[in-house]
Amino acid sequence: MVETFYGRVQQDPVLSPIFARHIEDWTPHLLRMKAFWRSVLLRTGEFQRNHRGAPPVLHAGIEGLSAQHFTHWLALFSEVLDEVVTPDVAQTWLTKARGIGDSLWRYAQHSRSIPA
């Protein structure tokens, strides 16, 4: 799921420019994202925050990030889920992803002025 999704992100005209400004080497990012999702879904506890800060802090610092980016990210995420996992598993992932996206967006809005 993670590899398929981020493969699509890298080709996506809306999301790829945002990611390209921040990710030079996708291999470590994919490893972190796999650890993140295992921690979220399986409660493995293996995901550790980045030395530069927790995910909300890092995402709030992304210049040009808007509500449309979060909406588009979630739509693409949902599309990939529908293709690669069962409906029950997709619903679990999507529920978590919505909550995470909402949390990141709320933090970003409160930490600096971002257009909606």
Secondary structure as the mmCIF struct_conf table of DSSP 4:
data_model
#
loop_
_struct_conf.conf_type_id
_struct_conf.id
_struct_conf.beg_label_comp_id
_struct_conf.beg_label_asym_id
_struct_conf.beg_label_seq_id
_struct_conf.end_label_comp_id
_struct_conf.end_label_asym_id
_struct_conf.end_label_seq_id
HELX_RH_AL_P HELX_RH_AL_P1 VAL A 2 GLN A 11
TURN_TY1_P TURN_TY1_P1 PRO A 13 LEU A 15
HELX_RH_AL_P HELX_RH_AL_P2 SER A 16 ALA A 20
TURN_TY1_P TURN_TY1_P2 ARG A 21 HIS A 22
BEND BEND1 GLU A 24 GLU A 24
HELX_RH_AL_P HELX_RH_AL_P3 TRP A 26 LEU A 42
STRN STRN1 ASN A 50 ASN A 50
TURN_TY1_P TURN_TY1_P3 HIS A 51 ARG A 52
STRN STRN2 GLY A 53 GLY A 53
HELX_RH_AL_P HELX_RH_AL_P4 PRO A 55 ALA A 60
TURN_TY1_P TURN_TY1_P4 GLY A 61 GLY A 61
TURN_TY1_P TURN_TY1_P5 GLU A 63 GLY A 64
HELX_RH_AL_P HELX_RH_AL_P5 ALA A 67 VAL A 84
BEND BEND2 VAL A 85 VAL A 85
HELX_RH_AL_P HELX_RH_AL_P6 PRO A 87 SER A 111
BEND BEND3 ARG A 112 ARG A 112
#
